[in-house]
Amino acid sequence: MSLERKILIVDDDPIIILELSTVLKSLGDIYVANSGASAIATAKDIIPDIILLDIGLPDIDGFDVLNELSHNDQLRHINVIIVTSHGEIDNHFKSLSSGAIDFISKPVNEHLLEKKIGSILNNRSNITNIVQSKTQSQLEQLKNQFVHLLSMLTEAVIITDVEGNIELANNYSQSLFDYNNLTNKNIREIIPVEQLAHHKEASAATDQNDFTPIFKQMELRKRNGQIIEVEVGVSLHKNEQDYHFLYVIRDQFEKKLTQARLLKAALYDSLTGLYSREALELDLEKIYGKKSNKARYLGCLLDIDRFNELNAVYGHGHCNQLLIDVASKRCKIYP
């Protein structure tokens, strides 16, 4: 049997402790306590899989121990079996009501006790294995979802250790810098050493748990030698094992291109390519907002009457073409 299983025997009778230890030694590591206080202290120290608990202890009784265990987040999951010479039905009922999973009266049937404890420990191991397997599956699923999410981003996301070794890089980062695989490379191959002053401060930052995120405009070189203008954000994070740097790198060309597209969509009609109403209002504000401007202007508004009816009769496709032709001054006569 695995000696990783821990069995705590709590009794003030050394003969009973010896008897139970002899019966159960093949099922796991045996720990003993001869009082309620030492039982609680030992349980907190070793976190046993199962406790064999006597009711009549010299300081506090077994029910007090059960109560203490049930109010401790680390100990409340431990299986407790009452083993006592106080076999009255009231004690039996009170033990089960207080959180014990079984009640055994002394003298103990050693063969039956061994079978019970073995069955409980096996069931506990099976449940633990199921939970761990389920947890591992959930973690793997979350990891896959995270990687998929990173692959959809249009910004470079790179995670390194404090030495700059790249541990994770999304697809966009590899495309941006023209690499097939950035994993196991160093961030210095992308960002010049002189721009990585935060690495020198990492040890102090990790000691003080104080690192101010960095945002910089940089010109970086792709693997093919092309220079690109980027915005780099750097932050320091800690997981259970160590500290890591998170880099988020945005291509400024893509940003400017997106801004240009948004500006065009706001200032020009998508169908005709003409100035939008918003653009006209902005121009008028500029013209009439100048105090020195004394020129006179003539405005003309061109409208197509009953256009909704044309849409209803000829359809949107036909009428959209009409608008395009009017806008390009190539008007046709429609039936």
Steps between C-alpha positions, in 0.01 A plus 500: 500500500605859443666653804379837377172423679494644849304348788472686831407293808373706796469314833633541852547124546848393374386137467216602264740719300742206464219263403356732234844594366588133453175430312522804271873539437473334158242758385709815542719714724381487864495812721379505860365753751392440860291814558250720320738797477785291359257337255398838358862622485616181327210510254590857402862396456461182292145531350415130542274301269313342789478542879406228750370705793413399856225696676642484854819707489679655801463865401213553254267228377477365147194711420701816563766369264235429235363852542849651460563294187167595342575873537845479339507530120811281472372225731125478441543253211683240717313174560455439874398168656408495868661202679382494863387291792213746554269314262169652611254582221503869595877516444458313173239748379693805625821381329334464161320833545832669580667387177639151567449251218482189720481384862681192628466368856787346693619229514578534129463222248845539344420327170184706450682823592778429250247436223305819584807722509639346180169555320476862617859575394448339159180696442676817608786430256254432218314824567829692515611349170167587335518859628861537389420354159201731461703799616780415257247468219347836589844663515587352160171629360563847643852495358369410153240776523768747608729401211208526258414844635861614462503376141204728419664819632637757255775601743818317586484333844825360638571355847859463624675407821698767685806415289310577180460141378177479300257246646192581292436705185174524308477451124479873427830571677676241285343644186583858603871426550525243217583197717362149465537438872602744773479253787835432667652812344590806706313831488837666426474358148198728449555797731849659525679449832509875569119502494482225764608695809202354689677161506771652720231626736317166510679366809419813701142500369445137595636559851274799557210367291496841333540540125359791304368390158697645208359644177744607230505594133780307329641423160576129483660289231330193356704189423512603132649839594185709451453778758155526656359764733331342803357580841630264770329438835690305769363375832630262768286214628544216752356152492546223758855426385668820379478847349438564129500800267199554275563692177214640293633644173278700264600571142456875453459458123196281557373749756538792262340298220204422723468864601507602133225250421287627786556861394406420142186320616405804707570764232392327179181330391574131447274473193581810296840596639374856556554707811267400784274742686744491795787603269291786355421627850868489594597696186232761565624541857854553373390752233267710712708461815778715355453859606710629214289319242275760328434301183149410390394149411210351310358166606280265299303201631414228249218262594322215318126520556300195600814290525330256739245424234778434249654258746169323540442471123847439359681352800800612702760376255356703209457813714848471650638508147287810435665674797846399377425636152363827636805539722738437210301736271417219262125521539285268290135502416320219681162368390 
